[in-house]
């Protein structure tokens, strides 16, 4: 079990990890050993996630979540499988914890009297400047 919050936990069988070859420095080791981890988590069909968390996760994940609702995390920072595996899981947990926090409700606010007056004054000045640019029509006698 991977614990996200006291109320939310994800069973290990909902996470799929695939080891792939890592890019970057490492010499011959990079070409021979698959140390990078590609973690996949089916967020859309996971019974462990509440609906509201699932929606927030989809918004937060952005391009990391595909059209099928599968969250993909690539971890290749470390030179060992264990390090990358731990990094990928920590990033998954961090993302889920961010999604688990409900957004703060928006408090309605109103513009201050001074800001309304300032806005109207700037509109008057702009109007005056544009009016002065108009061509002057000849007066009829």
N, CA, C and O atoms as a GROMACS GRO file, in nm:
protein
  564
    1UNK      N    1   0.083  -0.119   0.000
    1UNK     CA    2   0.000   0.000   0.000
    1UNK      C    3   0.088   0.125   0.000
    1UNK      O    4   0.188   0.133   0.070
    2UNK      N    5   0.046   0.221  -0.080
    2UNK     CA    6   0.112   0.351  -0.082
    2UNK      C    7   0.013   0.450  -0.021
    2UNK      O    8  -0.096   0.471  -0.074
    3UNK      N    9   0.052   0.509   0.092
    3UNK     CA   10  -0.038   0.598   0.164
    3UNK      C   11  -0.023   0.741   0.116
    3UNK      O   12   0.087   0.796   0.114
    4UNK      N   13  -0.135   0.800   0.076
    4UNK     CA   14  -0.138   0.938   0.028
    4UNK      C   15  -0.179   1.031   0.142
    4UNK      O   16  -0.106   1.124   0.176
    5UNK      N   17  -0.294   1.005   0.200
    5UNK     CA   18  -0.344   1.076   0.318
    5UNK      C   19  -0.393   0.968   0.414
    5UNK      O   20  -0.396   0.850   0.378
    6UNK      N   21  -0.430   1.005   0.536
    6UNK     CA   22  -0.483   0.902   0.628
    6UNK      C   23  -0.605   0.828   0.571
    6UNK      O   24  -0.629   0.712   0.605
    7UNK      N   25  -0.682   0.894   0.484
    7UNK     CA   26  -0.803   0.833   0.430
    7UNK      C   27  -0.782   0.768   0.293
    7UNK      O   28  -0.864   0.687   0.250
    8UNK      N   29  -0.674   0.802   0.223
    8UNK     CA   30  -0.652   0.754   0.086
    8UNK      C   31  -0.522   0.675   0.077
    8UNK      O   32  -0.415   0.722   0.117
    9UNK      N   33  -0.534   0.554   0.022
    9UNK     CA   34  -0.416   0.470  -0.001
    9UNK      C   35  -0.435   0.397  -0.134
    9UNK      O   36  -0.547   0.365  -0.174
   10UNK      N   37  -0.324   0.372  -0.202
   10UNK     CA   38  -0.328   0.304  -0.331
   10UNK      C   39  -0.258   0.169  -0.318
   10UNK      O   40  -0.144   0.162  -0.273
   11UNK      N   41  -0.325   0.061  -0.357
   11UNK     CA   42  -0.260  -0.070  -0.353
   11UNK      C   43  -0.148  -0.078  -0.457
   11UNK      O   44  -0.155  -0.015  -0.563
   12UNK      N   45  -0.046  -0.156  -0.426
   12UNK     CA   46   0.071  -0.171  -0.516
   12UNK      C   47   0.030  -0.222  -0.655
   12UNK      O   48   0.092  -0.186  -0.755
   13UNK      N   49  -0.075  -0.305  -0.661
   13UNK     CA   50  -0.112  -0.364  -0.790
   13UNK      C   51  -0.175  -0.265  -0.887
   13UNK      O   52  -0.195  -0.298  -1.004
   14UNK      N   53  -0.208  -0.143  -0.841
   14UNK     CA   54  -0.263  -0.040  -0.931
   14UNK      C   55  -0.153   0.037  -1.002
   14UNK      O   56  -0.180   0.115  -1.093
   15UNK      N   57  -0.027   0.015  -0.961
   15UNK     CA   58   0.086   0.085  -1.020
   15UNK      C   59   0.168  -0.013  -1.103
   15UNK      O   60   0.201  -0.123  -1.057
   16UNK      N   61   0.200   0.029  -1.225
   16UNK     CA   62   0.284  -0.054  -1.312
   16UNK      C   63   0.414   0.021  -1.337
   16UNK      O   64   0.413   0.139  -1.372
   17UNK      N   65   0.526  -0.049  -1.318
   17UNK     CA   66   0.656   0.012  -1.340
   17UNK      C   67   0.729  -0.064  -1.450
   17UNK      O   68   0.732  -0.187  -1.452
   18UNK      N   69   0.788   0.013  -1.541
   18UNK     CA   70   0.863  -0.047  -1.650
   18UNK      C   71   1.001   0.019  -1.650
   18UNK      O   72   1.012   0.142  -1.643
   19UNK      N   73   1.105  -0.063  -1.658
   19UNK     CA   74   1.240  -0.009  -1.659
   19UNK      C   75   1.286   0.009  -1.803
   19UNK      O   76   1.277  -0.083  -1.885
   20UNK      N   77   1.336   0.129  -1.833
   20UNK     CA   78   1.379   0.161  -1.968
   20UNK      C   79   1.521   0.218  -1.962
   20UNK      O   80   1.570   0.254  -1.855
   21UNK      N   81   1.586   0.225  -2.077
   21UNK     CA   82   1.720   0.281  -2.080
   21UNK      C   83   1.714   0.430  -2.056
   21UNK      O   84   1.628   0.500  -2.110
   22UNK      N   85   1.806   0.477  -1.976
   22UNK     CA   86   1.810   0.617  -1.939
   22UNK      C   87   1.895   0.696  -2.038
   22UNK      O   88   1.988   0.642  -2.098
   23UNK      N   89   1.864   0.823  -2.053
   23UNK     CA   90   1.948   0.910  -2.136
   23UNK      C   91   2.042   0.988  -2.045
   23UNK      O   92   2.026   0.985  -1.923
   24UNK      N   93   2.137   1.056  -2.102
   24UNK     CA   94   2.226   1.139  -2.023
   24UNK      C   95   2.356   1.071  -1.989
   24UNK      O   96   2.388   0.968  -2.047
   25UNK      N   97   2.433   1.128  -1.895
   25UNK     CA   98   2.566   1.076  -1.864
   25UNK      C   99   2.560   0.938  -1.798
   25UNK      O  100   2.460   0.902  -1.736
   26UNK      N  101   2.667   0.864  -1.812
   26UNK     CA  102   2.673   0.732  -1.751
   26UNK      C  103   2.765   0.639  -1.827
   26UNK      O  104   2.786   0.526  -1.785
   27UNK      N  105   2.820   0.685  -1.939
   27UNK     CA  106   2.915   0.605  -2.016
   27UNK      C  107   2.851   0.480  -2.072
   27UNK      O  108   2.736   0.481  -2.116
   28UNK      N  109   2.926   0.371  -2.070
   28UNK     CA  110   2.881   0.243  -2.124
   28UNK      C  111   2.757   0.192  -2.050
   28UNK      O  112   2.674   0.122  -2.108
   29UNK      N  113   2.746   0.227  -1.923
   29UNK     CA  114   2.635   0.180  -1.840
   29UNK      C  115   2.501   0.220  -1.900
   29UNK      O  116   2.405   0.143  -1.894
   30UNK      N  117   2.493   0.340  -1.959
   30UNK     CA  118   2.368   0.392  -2.016
   30UNK      C  119   2.320   0.301  -2.129
   30UNK      O  120   2.200   0.277  -2.144
   31UNK      N  121   2.413   0.252  -2.208
   31UNK     CA  122   2.377   0.169  -2.323
   31UNK      C  123   2.341   0.026  -2.285
   31UNK      O  124   2.278  -0.044  -2.364
   32UNK      N  125   2.380  -0.018  -2.167
   32UNK     CA  126   2.360  -0.159  -2.130
   32UNK      C  127   2.248  -0.182  -2.030
   32UNK      O  128   2.176  -0.282  -2.039
   33UNK      N  129   2.232  -0.091  -1.934
   33UNK     CA  130   2.143  -0.117  -1.820
   33UNK      C  131   2.019  -0.027  -1.825
   33UNK      O  132   2.030   0.094  -1.846
   34UNK      N  133   1.903  -0.086  -1.805
   34UNK     CA  134   1.777  -0.011  -1.803
   34UNK      C  135   1.753   0.037  -1.660
   34UNK      O  136   1.696  -0.035  -1.579
   35UNK      N  137   1.796   0.160  -1.631
   35UNK     CA  138   1.781   0.213  -1.494
   35UNK      C  139   1.666   0.312  -1.480
   35UNK      O  140   1.615   0.330  -1.369
   36UNK      N  141   1.625   0.374  -1.587
   36UNK     CA  142   1.515   0.470  -1.577
   36UNK      C  143   1.383   0.397  -1.555
   36UNK      O  144   1.367   0.283  -1.599
   37UNK      N  145   1.290   0.461  -1.488
   37UNK     CA  146   1.161   0.400  -1.457
   37UNK      C  147   1.048   0.479  -1.523
   37UNK      O  148   1.047   0.602  -1.520
   38UNK      N  149   0.956   0.407  -1.582
   38UNK     CA  150   0.834   0.469  -1.633
   38UNK      C  151   0.719   0.412  -1.550
   38UNK      O  152   0.681   0.296  -1.564
   39UNK      N  153   0.665   0.497  -1.462
   39UNK     CA  154   0.557   0.454  -1.372
   39UNK      C  155   0.424   0.488  -1.436
   39UNK      O  156   0.406   0.600  -1.484
   40UNK      N  157   0.332   0.393  -1.436
   40UNK     CA  158   0.199   0.414  -1.494
   40UNK      C  159   0.094   0.388  -1.387
   40UNK      O  160   0.097   0.288  -1.316
   41UNK      N  161  -0.001   0.483  -1.378
   41UNK     CA  162  -0.110   0.471  -1.280
   41UNK      C  163  -0.240   0.508  -1.351
   41UNK      O  164  -0.254   0.620  -1.400
   42UNK      N  165  -0.333   0.415  -1.355
   42UNK     CA  166  -0.461   0.438  -1.422
   42UNK      C  167  -0.552   0.517  -1.328
   42UNK      O  168  -0.628   0.460  -1.249
   43UNK      N  169  -0.543   0.649  -1.337
   43UNK     CA  170  -0.617   0.738  -1.247
   43UNK      C  171  -0.767   0.734  -1.275
   43UNK      O  172  -0.847   0.743  -1.182
   44UNK      N  173  -0.805   0.721  -1.402
   44UNK     CA  174  -0.948   0.725  -1.438
   44UNK      C  175  -1.023   0.605  -1.381
   44UNK      O  176  -1.137   0.620  -1.336
   45UNK      N  177  -0.962   0.486  -1.381
   45UNK     CA  178  -1.032   0.365  -1.338
   45UNK      C  179  -0.992   0.316  -1.200
   45UNK      O  180  -1.029   0.206  -1.160
   46UNK      N  181  -0.917   0.397  -1.126
   46UNK     CA  182  -0.871   0.354  -0.994
   46UNK      C  183  -0.985   0.362  -0.892
   46UNK      O  184  -1.044   0.468  -0.873
   47UNK      N  185  -1.018   0.250  -0.827
   47UNK     CA  186  -1.123   0.252  -0.725
   47UNK      C  187  -1.077   0.320  -0.596
   47UNK      O  188  -1.159   0.350  -0.509
   48UNK      N  189  -0.947   0.344  -0.582
   48UNK     CA  190  -0.891   0.402  -0.460
   48UNK      C  191  -0.909   0.553  -0.451
   48UNK      O  192  -0.897   0.611  -0.343
   49UNK      N  193  -0.938   0.618  -0.565
   49UNK     CA  194  -0.946   0.764  -0.566
   49UNK      C  195  -1.090   0.813  -0.563
   49UNK      O  196  -1.173   0.763  -0.639
   50UNK      N  197  -1.121   0.911  -0.477
   50UNK     CA  198  -1.254   0.973  -0.481
   50UNK      C  199  -1.269   1.055  -0.610
   50UNK      O  200  -1.169   1.097  -0.669
   51UNK      N  201  -1.391   1.077  -0.652
   51UNK     CA  202  -1.417   1.148  -0.779
   51UNK      C  203  -1.359   1.288  -0.783
   51UNK      O  204  -1.301   1.329  -0.884
   52UNK      N  205  -1.374   1.365  -0.672
   52UNK     CA  206  -1.324   1.502  -0.673
   52UNK      C  207  -1.172   1.506  -0.685
   52UNK      O  208  -1.116   1.592  -0.753
   53UNK      N  209  -1.104   1.413  -0.618
   53UNK     CA  210  -0.958   1.406  -0.627
   53UNK      C  211  -0.916   1.368  -0.769
   53UNK      O  212  -0.817   1.421  -0.820
   54UNK      N  213  -0.990   1.278  -0.831
   54UNK     CA  214  -0.960   1.235  -0.968
   54UNK      C  215  -0.966   1.352  -1.065
   54UNK      O  216  -0.881   1.365  -1.154
   55UNK      N  217  -1.067   1.438  -1.049
   55UNK     CA  218  -1.081   1.555  -1.136
   55UNK      C  219  -0.967   1.654  -1.116
   55UNK      O  220  -0.911   1.706  -1.213
   56UNK      N  221  -0.932   1.680  -0.989
   56UNK     CA  222  -0.823   1.773  -0.961
   56UNK      C  223  -0.690   1.717  -1.011
   56UNK      O  224  -0.606   1.791  -1.060
   57UNK      N  225  -0.672   1.585  -0.997
   57UNK     CA  226  -0.549   1.521  -1.045
   57UNK      C  227  -0.536   1.534  -1.196
   57UNK      O  228  -0.427   1.561  -1.247
   58UNK      N  229  -0.646   1.516  -1.268
   58UNK     CA  230  -0.645   1.528  -1.414
   58UNK      C  231  -0.603   1.669  -1.455
   58UNK      O  232  -0.526   1.686  -1.550
   59UNK      N  233  -0.652   1.771  -1.383
   59UNK     CA  234  -0.615   1.909  -1.414
   59UNK      C  235  -0.470   1.937  -1.378
   59UNK      O  236  -0.398   2.002  -1.455
   60UNK      N  237  -0.426   1.887  -1.262
   60UNK     CA  238  -0.289   1.912  -1.216
   60UNK      C  239  -0.184   1.841  -1.301
   60UNK      O  240  -0.077   1.896  -1.326
   61UNK      N  241  -0.214   1.719  -1.345
   61UNK     CA  242  -0.117   1.637  -1.416
   61UNK      C  243  -0.084   1.694  -1.554
   61UNK      O  244   0.028   1.677  -1.602
   62UNK      N  245  -0.179   1.759  -1.617
   62UNK     CA  246  -0.153   1.820  -1.748
   62UNK      C  247  -0.116   1.718  -1.853
   62UNK      O  248  -0.192   1.624  -1.878
   63UNK      N  249   0.002   1.734  -1.915
   63UNK     CA  250   0.045   1.645  -2.023
   63UNK      C  251   0.092   1.509  -1.972
   63UNK      O  252   0.109   1.417  -2.052
   64UNK      N  253   0.112   1.495  -1.842
   64UNK     CA  254   0.156   1.366  -1.788
   64UNK      C  255   0.045   1.261  -1.788
   64UNK      O  256   0.071   1.143  -1.768
   65UNK      N  257  -0.079   1.305  -1.810
   65UNK     CA  258  -0.191   1.211  -1.813
   65UNK      C  259  -0.240   1.203  -1.957
   65UNK      O  260  -0.259   1.306  -2.022
   66UNK      N  261  -0.259   1.080  -2.008
   66UNK     CA  262  -0.298   1.067  -2.150
   66UNK      C  263  -0.450   1.061  -2.165
   66UNK      O  264  -0.523   1.071  -2.067
   67UNK      N  265  -0.495   1.045  -2.288
   67UNK     CA  266  -0.639   1.047  -2.318
   67UNK      C  267  -0.714   0.932  -2.250
   67UNK      O  268  -0.834   0.942  -2.225
   68UNK      N  269  -0.643   0.822  -2.221
   68UNK     CA  270  -0.706   0.707  -2.155
   68UNK      C  271  -0.712   0.724  -2.003
   68UNK      O  272  -0.765   0.638  -1.934
   69UNK      N  273  -0.660   0.835  -1.951
   69UNK     CA  274  -0.663   0.860  -1.808
   69UNK      C  275  -0.550   0.794  -1.733
   69UNK      O  276  -0.558   0.775  -1.612
   70UNK      N  277  -0.443   0.757  -1.804
   70UNK     CA  278  -0.328   0.692  -1.740
   70UNK      C  279  -0.221   0.797  -1.714
   70UNK      O  280  -0.174   0.864  -1.806
   71UNK      N  281  -0.182   0.809  -1.588
   71UNK     CA  282  -0.078   0.902  -1.547
   71UNK      C  283   0.057   0.835  -1.568
   71UNK      O  284   0.080   0.724  -1.519
   72UNK      N  285   0.147   0.901  -1.640
   72UNK     CA  286   0.279   0.845  -1.670
   72UNK      C  287   0.385   0.936  -1.609
   72UNK      O  288   0.389   1.056  -1.638
   73UNK      N  289   0.470   0.879  -1.524
   73UNK     CA  290   0.579   0.953  -1.463
   73UNK      C  291   0.710   0.887  -1.504
   73UNK      O  292   0.731   0.769  -1.478
   74UNK      N  293   0.798   0.964  -1.570
   74UNK     CA  294   0.930   0.915  -1.610
   74UNK      C  295   1.031   0.963  -1.509
   74UNK      O  296   1.039   1.083  -1.480
   75UNK      N  297   1.110   0.871  -1.455
   75UNK     CA  298   1.213   0.905  -1.358
   75UNK      C  299   1.346   0.847  -1.403
   75UNK      O  300   1.362   0.725  -1.416
   76UNK      N  301   1.442   0.934  -1.428
   76UNK     CA  302   1.573   0.889  -1.472
   76UNK      C  303   1.684   0.973  -1.412
   76UNK      O  304   1.793   0.982  -1.468
   77UNK      N  305   1.655   1.036  -1.297
   77UNK     CA  306   1.752   1.125  -1.233
   77UNK      C  307   1.871   1.052  -1.175
   77UNK      O  308   1.983   1.103  -1.174
   78UNK      N  309   1.847   0.932  -1.125
   78UNK     CA  310   1.952   0.857  -1.056
   78UNK      C  311   2.011   0.749  -1.146
   78UNK      O  312   1.955   0.715  -1.250
   79UNK      N  313   2.125   0.696  -1.103
   79UNK     CA  314   2.193   0.596  -1.185
   79UNK      C  315   2.156   0.453  -1.146
   79UNK      O  316   2.209   0.357  -1.200
   80UNK      N  317   2.063   0.439  -1.050
   80UNK     CA  318   2.022   0.305  -1.010
   80UNK      C  319   1.871   0.290  -1.027
   80UNK      O  320   1.796   0.387  -1.022
   81UNK      N  321   1.829   0.166  -1.049
   81UNK     CA  322   1.686   0.138  -1.061
   81UNK      C  323   1.613   0.174  -0.932
   81UNK      O  324   1.505   0.233  -0.935
   82UNK      N  325   1.674   0.137  -0.820
   82UNK     CA  326   1.609   0.162  -0.690
   82UNK      C  327   1.588   0.312  -0.667
   82UNK      O  328   1.482   0.354  -0.620
   83UNK      N  329   1.690   0.391  -0.699
   83UNK     CA  330   1.679   0.536  -0.681
   83UNK      C  331   1.570   0.596  -0.769
   83UNK      O  332   1.492   0.680  -0.723
   84UNK      N  333   1.566   0.554  -0.895
   84UNK     CA  334   1.464   0.605  -0.987
   84UNK      C  335   1.325   0.557  -0.951
   84UNK      O  336   1.228   0.630  -0.966
   85UNK      N  337   1.316   0.435  -0.903
   85UNK     CA  338   1.186   0.379  -0.861
   85UNK      C  339   1.130   0.458  -0.743
   85UNK      O  340   1.013   0.494  -0.739
   86UNK      N  341   1.218   0.484  -0.646
   86UNK     CA  342   1.178   0.562  -0.527
   86UNK      C  343   1.138   0.704  -0.569
   86UNK      O  344   1.039   0.758  -0.520
   87UNK      N  345   1.216   0.764  -0.661
   87UNK     CA  346   1.187   0.900  -0.709
   87UNK      C  347   1.051   0.905  -0.779
   87UNK      O  348   0.973   0.998  -0.756
   88UNK      N  349   1.021   0.807  -0.863
   88UNK     CA  350   0.893   0.804  -0.935
   88UNK      C  351   0.776   0.791  -0.838
   88UNK      O  352   0.675   0.860  -0.853
   89UNK      N  353   0.789   0.706  -0.740
   89UNK     CA  354   0.683   0.688  -0.641
   89UNK      C  355   0.663   0.813  -0.556
   89UNK      O  356   0.550   0.850  -0.525
   90UNK      N  357   0.774   0.878  -0.518
   90UNK     CA  358   0.763   1.000  -0.439
   90UNK      C  359   0.694   1.110  -0.519
   90UNK      O  360   0.614   1.186  -0.464
   91UNK      N  361   0.723   1.118  -0.648
   91UNK     CA  362   0.659   1.219  -0.733
   91UNK      C  363   0.510   1.189  -0.749
   91UNK      O  364   0.429   1.282  -0.753
   92UNK      N  365   0.474   1.061  -0.760
   92UNK     CA  366   0.332   1.023  -0.768
   92UNK      C  367   0.259   1.064  -0.641
   92UNK      O  368   0.152   1.123  -0.646
   93UNK      N  369   0.319   1.031  -0.526
   93UNK     CA  370   0.257   1.063  -0.396
   93UNK      C  371   0.243   1.215  -0.381
   93UNK      O  372   0.140   1.263  -0.334
   94UNK      N  373   0.347   1.291  -0.419
   94UNK     CA  374   0.342   1.437  -0.407
   94UNK      C  375   0.230   1.494  -0.494
   94UNK      O  376   0.158   1.584  -0.450
   95UNK      N  377   0.216   1.443  -0.616
   95UNK     CA  378   0.111   1.490  -0.706
   95UNK      C  379  -0.027   1.458  -0.650
   95UNK      O  380  -0.117   1.541  -0.655
   96UNK      N  381  -0.044   1.337  -0.598
   96UNK     CA  382  -0.173   1.296  -0.541
   96UNK      C  383  -0.206   1.377  -0.414
   96UNK      O  384  -0.322   1.409  -0.390
   97UNK      N  385  -0.103   1.409  -0.335
   97UNK     CA  386  -0.127   1.490  -0.214
   97UNK      C  387  -0.170   1.631  -0.251
   97UNK      O  388  -0.256   1.689  -0.186
   98UNK      N  389  -0.109   1.686  -0.357
   98UNK     CA  390  -0.150   1.820  -0.403
   98UNK      C  391  -0.295   1.817  -0.452
   98UNK      O  392  -0.371   1.911  -0.428
   99UNK      N  393  -0.332   1.708  -0.521
   99UNK     CA  394  -0.470   1.696  -0.571
   99UNK      C  395  -0.568   1.669  -0.458
   99UNK      O  396  -0.686   1.702  -0.469
  100UNK      N  397  -0.520   1.610  -0.349
  100UNK     CA  398  -0.609   1.576  -0.237
  100UNK      C  399  -0.653   1.700  -0.160
  100UNK      O  400  -0.758   1.699  -0.094
  101UNK      N  401  -0.573   1.807  -0.166
  101UNK     CA  402  -0.610   1.930  -0.097
  101UNK      C  403  -0.719   2.002  -0.175
  101UNK      O  404  -0.696   2.040  -0.290
  102UNK      N  405  -0.837   2.020  -0.117
  102UNK     CA  406  -0.944   2.090  -0.189
  102UNK      C  407  -0.906   2.237  -0.207
  102UNK      O  408  -0.842   2.295  -0.120
  103UNK      N  409  -0.946   2.296  -0.320
  103UNK     CA  410  -0.911   2.437  -0.342
  103UNK      C  411  -0.984   2.527  -0.244
  103UNK      O  412  -1.096   2.498  -0.200
  104UNK      N  413  -0.919   2.638  -0.209
  104UNK     CA  414  -0.983   2.733  -0.119
  104UNK      C  415  -1.101   2.796  -0.190
  104UNK      O  416  -1.090   2.830  -0.308
  105UNK      N  417  -1.214   2.811  -0.122
  105UNK     CA  418  -1.329   2.875  -0.187
  105UNK      C  419  -1.300   3.022  -0.215
  105UNK      O  420  -1.236   3.089  -0.135
  106UNK      N  421  -1.347   3.069  -0.328
  106UNK     CA  422  -1.325   3.209  -0.368
  106UNK      C  423  -1.421   3.298  -0.291
  106UNK      O  424  -1.541   3.272  -0.283
  107UNK      N  425  -1.364   3.405  -0.235
  107UNK     CA  426  -1.448   3.503  -0.166
  107UNK      C  427  -1.478   3.615  -0.263
  107UNK      O  428  -1.387   3.670  -0.326
  108UNK      N  429  -1.605   3.649  -0.275
  108UNK     CA  430  -1.642   3.758  -0.365
  108UNK      C  431  -1.589   3.890  -0.309
  108UNK      O  432  -1.598   3.917  -0.190
  109UNK      N  433  -1.534   3.969  -0.398
  109UNK     CA  434  -1.488   4.101  -0.357
  109UNK      C  435  -1.549   4.205  -0.450
  109UNK      O  436  -1.594   4.172  -0.560
  110UNK      N  437  -1.550   4.330  -0.406
  110UNK     CA  438  -1.603   4.438  -0.489
  110UNK      C  439  -1.493   4.542  -0.504
  110UNK      O  440  -1.412   4.560  -0.413
  111UNK      N  441  -1.490   4.610  -0.619
  111UNK     CA  442  -1.389   4.714  -0.636
  111UNK      C  443  -1.414   4.827  -0.536
  111UNK      O  444  -1.528   4.857  -0.503
  112UNK      N  445  -1.307   4.890  -0.489
  112UNK     CA  446  -1.321   4.999  -0.394
  112UNK      C  447  -1.376   5.123  -0.466
  112UNK      O  448  -1.372   5.132  -0.588
  113UNK      N  449  -1.425   5.214  -0.388
  113UNK     CA  450  -1.481   5.337  -0.446
  113UNK      C  451  -1.371   5.414  -0.521
  113UNK      O  452  -1.395   5.465  -0.630
  114UNK      N  453  -1.253   5.420  -0.462
  114UNK     CA  454  -1.142   5.492  -0.524
  114UNK      C  455  -1.104   5.428  -0.659
  114UNK      O  456  -1.077   5.499  -0.755
  115UNK      N  457  -1.102   5.293  -0.665
  115UNK     CA  458  -1.065   5.228  -0.791
  115UNK      C  459  -1.171   5.250  -0.898
  115UNK      O  460  -1.138   5.262  -1.016
  116UNK      N  461  -1.299   5.256  -0.858
  116UNK     CA  462  -1.405   5.284  -0.956
  116UNK      C  463  -1.391   5.426  -1.011
  116UNK      O  464  -1.404   5.450  -1.131
  117UNK      N  465  -1.365   5.522  -0.919
  117UNK     CA  466  -1.348   5.661  -0.962
  117UNK      C  467  -1.226   5.676  -1.052
  117UNK      O  468  -1.230   5.751  -1.150
  118UNK      N  469  -1.119   5.606  -1.018
  118UNK     CA  470  -0.996   5.612  -1.099
  118UNK      C  471  -1.023   5.556  -1.239
  118UNK      O  472  -0.976   5.612  -1.339
  119UNK      N  473  -1.097   5.448  -1.247
  119UNK     CA  474  -1.131   5.388  -1.376
  119UNK      C  475  -1.212   5.484  -1.461
  119UNK      O  476  -1.183   5.502  -1.579
  120UNK      N  477  -1.314   5.548  -1.402
  120UNK     CA  478  -1.398   5.643  -1.475
  120UNK      C  479  -1.318   5.765  -1.520
  120UNK      O  480  -1.339   5.815  -1.630
  121UNK      N  481  -1.227   5.813  -1.435
  121UNK     CA  482  -1.143   5.928  -1.470
  121UNK      C  483  -1.052   5.893  -1.589
  121UNK      O  484  -1.035   5.975  -1.679
  122UNK      N  485  -0.994   5.773  -1.588
  122UNK     CA  486  -0.906   5.734  -1.700
  122UNK      C  487  -0.988   5.721  -1.829
  122UNK      O  488  -0.938   5.751  -1.937
  123UNK      N  489  -1.113   5.675  -1.817
  123UNK     CA  490  -1.201   5.666  -1.936
  123UNK      C  491  -1.231   5.807  -1.990
  123UNK      O  492  -1.234   5.828  -2.111
  124UNK      N  493  -1.254   5.902  -1.898
  124UNK     CA  494  -1.281   6.039  -1.941
  124UNK      C  495  -1.161   6.099  -2.013
  124UNK      O  496  -1.176   6.163  -2.117
  125UNK      N  497  -1.042   6.076  -1.959
  125UNK     CA  498  -0.920   6.129  -2.021
  125UNK      C  499  -0.897   6.067  -2.158
  125UNK      O  500  -0.858   6.136  -2.253
  126UNK      N  501  -0.920   5.938  -2.169
  126UNK     CA  502  -0.902   5.868  -2.296
  126UNK      C  503  -1.002   5.921  -2.400
  126UNK      O  504  -0.967   5.944  -2.516
  127UNK      N  505  -1.125   5.940  -2.356
  127UNK     CA  506  -1.231   5.993  -2.443
  127UNK      C  507  -1.194   6.132  -2.494
  127UNK      O  508  -1.211   6.164  -2.611
  128UNK      N  509  -1.142   6.215  -2.402
  128UNK     CA  510  -1.104   6.352  -2.438
  128UNK      C  511  -0.991   6.350  -2.541
  128UNK      O  512  -0.994   6.427  -2.638
  129UNK      N  513  -0.891   6.263  -2.520
  129UNK     CA  514  -0.778   6.255  -2.613
  129UNK      C  515  -0.826   6.212  -2.751
  129UNK      O  516  -0.778   6.265  -2.852
  130UNK      N  517  -0.917   6.119  -2.758
  130UNK     CA  518  -0.968   6.072  -2.888
  130UNK      C  519  -1.055   6.180  -2.954
  130UNK      O  520  -1.054   6.196  -3.076
  131UNK      N  521  -1.132   6.252  -2.871
  131UNK     CA  522  -1.218   6.357  -2.925
  131UNK      C  523  -1.133   6.468  -2.988
  131UNK      O  524  -1.171   6.525  -3.090
  132UNK      N  525  -1.017   6.499  -2.927
  132UNK     CA  526  -0.929   6.603  -2.980
  132UNK      C  527  -0.862   6.563  -3.112
  132UNK      O  528  -0.817   6.649  -3.187
  133UNK      N  529  -0.857   6.434  -3.140
  133UNK     CA  530  -0.797   6.387  -3.265
  133UNK      C  531  -0.893   6.394  -3.383
  133UNK      O  532  -0.850   6.383  -3.498
  134UNK      N  533  -1.021   6.414  -3.355
  134UNK     CA  534  -1.120   6.417  -3.464
  134UNK      C  535  -1.097   6.538  -3.554
  134UNK      O  536  -1.050   6.642  -3.508
  135UNK      N  537  -1.131   6.524  -3.682
  135UNK     CA  538  -1.117   6.640  -3.770
  135UNK      C  539  -1.218   6.748  -3.732
  135UNK      O  540  -1.330   6.718  -3.690
  136UNK      N  541  -1.178   6.872  -3.748
  136UNK     CA  542  -1.265   6.984  -3.717
  136UNK      C  543  -1.351   7.013  -3.839
  136UNK      O  544  -1.299   7.035  -3.948
  137UNK      N  545  -1.483   7.012  -3.822
  137UNK     CA  546  -1.574   7.035  -3.933
  137UNK      C  547  -1.592   7.186  -3.952
  137UNK      O  548  -1.604   7.260  -3.854
  138UNK      N  549  -1.594   7.232  -4.080
  138UNK     CA  550  -1.613   7.377  -4.103
  138UNK      C  551  -1.753   7.418  -4.058
  138UNK      O  552  -1.850   7.344  -4.077
  139UNK      N  553  -1.762   7.536  -3.999
  139UNK     CA  554  -1.891   7.586  -3.951
  139UNK      C  555  -1.971   7.643  -4.067
  139UNK      O  556  -1.915   7.707  -4.157
  140UNK      N  557  -2.100   7.620  -4.065
  140UNK     CA  558  -2.186   7.673  -4.170
  140UNK      C  559  -2.225   7.816  -4.134
  140UNK      O  560  -2.249   7.847  -4.017
  141UNK      N  561  -2.233   7.905  -4.235
  141UNK     CA  562  -2.266   8.045  -4.209
  141UNK      C  563  -2.408   8.076  -4.235
  141UNK      O  564  -2.451   8.190  -4.217
   0.00000   0.00000   0.00000
